[in-house]
């Protein structure tokens, strides 16, 4: 995953991206959440690879690991 998800201050303001290609992780997650399949994403963005999509999902899963959730005051 480390070679697939990169962060570079010169690319997308340092947001996590796929292999420095200016595809932010958050964008790919939004496509998936909107119902796009991996096959549709790969067809629309030919420079992406199936392993890139899997790395995005793995990255998101790691971010979702929390020890405790606390409600913030409104």
Buried (B, 14 or more C-beta within 10 A) or exposed (E): EEEBBBEEEEBBEEBBBBBEBEBBBBBBBEBBEEEBEBEEBBEEBEEBBEBBBEBBBBBBEEEEEEEEEEEEEE
